[in-house]
């Protein structure tokens, strides 16, 4: 697996850089993410303007190994075998993935990072598309006012469909047509990974995975707390005084935060870093691991009787779905139930 992300080298000093790594999938999940087995691929000293130029040497080397093979000595019997590495997944966060898959990004009309056919909607006069499955009330905006979308019938395009759309984009006769076709296809440029042997890669765009870590551990908790604290930005036509879910204010928020911190002695040491008091530390580098334990571990109990019941029940469905999705092993029935619960809650959020 190829993975790229930005990193801060110093705690209190600006040091924006980018790093990409290789993760070996022939090791079990209990080993593959340990430092001795993660292979550094490249280092970029600051946010790159053209990441392909930095990734190219590593991708070129992988391509050579896939075509010519890598000879490996087996110390158990002294034999030599030839390995042809297979690239299963290419991963990154939302902004970083646009560099890797060549798609338009999550603000685009076809902004799904999995390249599914979900078409977004934007506000009147706006250019920022949102992946809203449900059609808003009294909404008639050309190109965006399609009916509600049933996510169960969405599917990722085949490599053949992707290549056809890419060729259509590349054959644009001028810049105006390029922008029109980019909007239509959701493709911005070819991916560097398209140059790898097709039999040694999961496929384009199939190899580009989702980002369950940022979604569940950072994005959703941040959105929920912004809603429940009443701090989320809204249009002038909205009125936060009507937000029945915005209950984490004043003494209620302080008391809730204290209860989160008071739970620390009851958490196993294997849980690593326990969540700090969110009322005091939520803006002080709150970690993804803290959010996971807080929102998906302690939350259903601590929010009971604080959130109005209708919103608490809806939130618990999300917790049930995310817990299933984060299991190392999951049955088909659990997968169906988790997907339904998570999609249902996200629609309401």
C-alpha positions in Angstrom: 0.0 0.0 0.0 1.2 3.5 -0.9 0.3 6.2 1.6 1.1 9.9 1.6 0.3 12.7 4.2 1.6 15.9 5.5 3.6 16.0 8.8 4.8 18.5 11.4 8.4 17.6 12.5 8.3 20.0 15.5 5.6 20.5 18.1 5.8 24.3 18.3 7.4 25.2 15.1 6.2 25.5 11.5 7.7 22.6 9.6 5.1 21.5 7.0 6.5 18.6 5.0 5.1 15.6 3.1 6.1 12.0 3.5 5.0 8.9 1.6 5.5 5.3 2.8 5.0 1.7 1.7 3.0 -0.7 3.9 3.5 -4.4 3.4 0.2 -6.3 3.2 1.7 -9.7 3.4 2.1 -9.0 7.1 -0.9 -9.3 9.5 -2.6 -6.1 10.7 -0.9 -6.6 14.1 2.5 -6.1 12.5 2.2 -4.2 9.2 1.7 -0.7 10.9 4.6 -1.1 13.3 7.6 1.1 12.7 10.1 -1.7 11.8 7.9 -2.8 8.9 6.8 0.6 7.5 9.1 1.4 4.6 9.8 5.2 4.0 9.4 6.0 0.3 10.1 9.7 0.0 10.3 13.0 1.8 9.1 16.4 0.5 10.4 19.4 2.5 7.2 21.5 2.0 3.8 21.2 0.5 4.6 20.3 -3.2 3.3 22.2 -6.2 3.9 19.1 -8.4 3.9 16.0 -6.2 4.3 13.7 -9.2 7.9 14.9 -9.7 8.7 13.7 -6.1 6.8 10.5 -6.3 8.1 9.5 -9.8 11.4 7.9 -8.7 9.6 5.6 -6.2 6.8 4.7 -8.6 9.3 4.1 -11.4 11.3 1.7 -9.1 8.1 -0.2 -8.2 7.2 -0.4 -11.9 10.6 -2.0 -12.7 10.2 -4.5 -9.9 6.7 -5.4 -11.1 7.9 -6.0 -14.6 11.3 -7.6 -14.0 10.7 -9.1 -10.6 12.6 -8.8 -7.3 14.9 -11.7 -6.4 14.7 -12.7 -2.8 16.9 -15.1 -0.9 15.0 -17.6 1.4 17.2 -18.0 4.4 15.3 -21.2 5.5 16.6 -23.3 2.6 19.0 -21.1 0.7 16.7 -20.9 -2.4 16.0 -17.8 -4.4 12.5 -16.9 -5.6 11.3 -13.9 -7.7 8.6 -11.6 -6.3 6.5 -9.3 -8.5 5.1 -6.7 -6.0 1.3 -6.0 -6.3 0.0 -2.6 -5.4 -3.3 -3.0 -3.6 -4.2 0.5 -2.4 -3.2 4.1 -2.7 -4.3 6.2 0.3 -4.2 9.8 1.5 -6.5 12.3 3.2 -9.0 14.3 1.2 -6.7 17.1 0.0 -3.8 14.8 -0.6 -5.8 12.3 -2.6 -6.4 14.8 -5.4 -2.7 14.7 -6.1 -2.8 10.9 -6.3 -6.0 10.0 -8.2 -6.2 13.0 -10.5 -9.9 13.6 -9.6 -11.3 17.0 -8.9 -11.5 16.7 -5.1 -14.4 16.6 -2.6 -15.6 20.2 -3.4 -16.3 19.2 -7.0 -19.6 18.3 -8.7 -18.5 14.7 -9.0 -16.4 14.9 -5.8 -16.6 11.3 -4.6 -13.0 10.1 -3.9 -14.1 6.6 -4.9 -15.2 8.0 -8.3 -18.8 6.9 -7.7 -21.6 8.6 -9.8 -22.9 10.7 -6.9 -23.5 14.3 -8.2 -23.2 17.1 -5.6 -25.4 20.2 -5.1 -24.3 23.8 -4.5 -26.0 26.8 -3.1 -27.5 29.4 -5.5 -24.6 31.4 -6.8 -22.0 29.2 -5.2 -19.3 26.9 -6.6 -18.7 24.6 -3.6 -20.5 21.3 -4.2 -21.8 19.3 -1.3 -22.5 15.5 -1.5 -26.1 15.9 -0.4 -28.0 12.7 -1.3 -31.4 14.2 -0.3 -32.8 17.0 -2.4 -33.4 20.2 -0.3 -36.9 21.6 0.0 -37.9 24.3 -2.5 -34.6 23.7 -4.4 -34.6 24.3 -8.1 -31.1 24.8 -9.4 -30.1 23.6 -12.8 -27.6 20.7 -12.7 -28.1 20.2 -9.0 -31.9 19.6 -8.4 -31.9 15.9 -9.2 -34.0 13.7 -7.0 -32.9 11.9 -3.8 -30.1 9.5 -4.5 -30.3 5.9 -3.3 -26.7 5.0 -2.2 -27.4 1.3 -2.4 -27.4 1.5 -6.2 -24.3 3.5 -6.6 -21.2 1.7 -7.9 -17.6 2.5 -8.8 -16.8 2.8 -12.5 -14.9 0.0 -14.1 -11.3 0.7 -15.3 -12.7 0.8 -18.9 -15.2 3.5 -18.0 -12.5 5.5 -16.2 -10.1 5.3 -19.1 -12.9 6.3 -21.6 -13.7 9.4 -19.4 -10.0 10.2 -19.1 -9.5 10.0 -22.9 -12.6 12.2 -23.3 -11.0 14.8 -21.0 -7.6 14.7 -22.6 -9.1 15.2 -26.1 -10.5 18.6 -25.1 -9.8 20.9 -28.0 -9.5 24.0 -25.8 -9.5 25.2 -22.2 -13.2 25.9 -22.1 -14.0 22.4 -23.3 -11.5 21.0 -20.7 -13.3 22.8 -17.9 -16.7 21.5 -19.1 -15.5 18.0 -19.4 -13.7 18.1 -16.1 -17.0 19.1 -14.5 -18.8 16.4 -16.4 -16.4 13.5 -15.6 -14.9 14.5 -12.2 -11.4 13.9 -13.6 -8.8 16.7 -13.5 -5.7 14.9 -14.8 -4.2 11.4 -15.4 -2.9 9.6 -12.3 0.8 8.7 -12.1 -0.3 5.2 -11.0 -1.9 4.6 -14.4 1.6 3.9 -15.7 2.0 0.7 -13.6 1.4 -2.7 -15.2 -2.4 -3.3 -15.1 -2.0 -6.9 -13.9 0.1 -5.7 -10.9 -2.3 -3.1 -9.5 -5.9 -3.3 -8.1 -7.0 -1.0 -10.9 -7.7 2.7 -11.6 -9.7 4.0 -9.8 -10.3 0.9 -7.7 -7.0 1.2 -5.9 -7.8 4.6 -4.4 -9.4 3.9 -1.0 -11.6 5.8 1.3 -10.4 7.6 4.4 -12.2 6.1 7.4 -9.6 7.4 9.9 -10.1 11.1 9.3 -13.8 10.7 8.7 -14.6 8.8 11.9 -11.9 10.1 14.3 -11.7 13.8 13.4 -14.3 15.0 10.9 -17.6 13.6 12.3 -16.7 14.2 16.0 -15.9 17.8 15.1 -19.2 18.3 13.2 -21.2 16.7 16.0 -19.7 18.9 18.7 -20.1 22.0 16.5 -23.8 21.1 16.2 -24.3 20.2 19.9 -22.4 23.3 21.1 -24.1 25.6 18.6 -20.8 26.8 17.2 -21.3 25.7 13.6 -21.5 28.4 11.0 -24.8 28.9 9.3 -26.5 31.0 6.8 -28.2 34.3 7.8 -31.6 32.6 7.0 -31.0 30.2 9.8 -31.5 30.9 13.5 -29.3 29.1 16.1 -32.0 29.8 18.8 -34.1 27.2 17.1 -31.5 24.5 17.3 -33.0 22.0 19.8 -29.8 19.9 19.6 -27.5 22.7 20.7 -27.5 21.8 24.4 -23.8 21.7 25.3 -23.5 25.3 26.6 -22.5 27.0 29.8 -22.6 24.8 32.9 -24.0 21.8 31.0 -20.9 21.8 28.7 -18.5 22.2 31.7 -20.2 19.4 33.7 -20.1 17.1 30.6 -16.4 17.8 30.1 -15.7 17.0 33.7 -17.5 13.7 33.4 -15.4 12.8 30.4 -12.2 13.5 32.4 -13.5 11.6 35.4 -13.9 8.4 33.3 -10.1 8.2 32.9 -9.4 5.9 36.0 -11.9 3.4 34.7 -10.3 3.0 31.2 -7.8 0.1 30.7 -4.1 1.1 30.3 -4.1 -0.5 26.9 -6.4 2.3 25.7 -3.3 4.5 25.6 -4.2 8.2 25.8 -7.5 8.8 27.6 -9.7 11.7 26.4 -9.1 15.0 28.2 -11.8 17.3 29.4 -13.3 18.5 26.0 -14.7 21.7 27.5 -11.2 22.8 28.3 -8.9 21.0 25.8 -11.0 20.5 22.6 -9.0 23.3 20.9 -5.6 22.2 22.4 -4.5 19.5 20.0 -7.2 17.0 20.8 -6.0 13.7 19.4 -7.8 11.4 17.0 -7.5 8.6 19.6 -9.1 10.8 22.2 -12.0 11.5 19.9 -12.5 7.8 19.2 -12.7 6.9 22.9 -14.8 9.9 23.7 -17.3 9.8 20.9 -17.6 6.1 20.1 -16.7 4.7 23.5 -17.9 6.9 26.4 -20.3 9.0 24.4 -23.5 6.9 24.4 -23.5 6.9 28.2 -22.3 10.4 28.8 -24.7 12.0 26.3 -27.7 10.1 27.6 -30.1 12.5 29.3 -28.1 15.5 27.9 -29.0 15.3 24.2 -32.7 15.3 23.4 -33.8 11.6 23.0 -34.5 11.9 19.2 -30.9 13.1 18.6 -29.3 10.7 21.1 -31.0 7.7 19.5 -29.8 8.9 16.1 -26.3 9.4 17.4 -26.2 5.9 18.9 -27.0 4.4 15.5 -23.9 6.2 14.2 -21.8 4.7 17.0 -23.1 1.2 16.3 -22.2 1.5 12.6 -18.8 3.0 13.2 -17.9 0.4 15.8 -18.7 -2.4 13.3 -16.7 -0.7 10.6 -13.6 -0.5 12.8 -13.6 -4.2 13.7 -10.7 -6.3 12.2 -13.2 -9.0 11.4 -16.8 -8.4 10.3 -19.6 -10.6 9.0 -21.7 -9.8 6.0 -24.7 -9.2 8.1 -22.7 -6.9 10.4 -21.4 -5.0 7.3 -24.9 -4.5 6.0 -26.2 -3.3 9.4 -23.2 -1.0 10.0 -23.5 0.6 6.5 -27.2 1.2 7.0 -26.8 2.8 10.4 -23.9 5.0 9.4 -25.6 6.2 6.2 -28.8 6.9 8.0 -27.2 9.1 10.6 -25.0 10.9 8.1 -28.1 11.8 6.1 -29.7 13.4 9.2 -26.5 15.2 10.2 
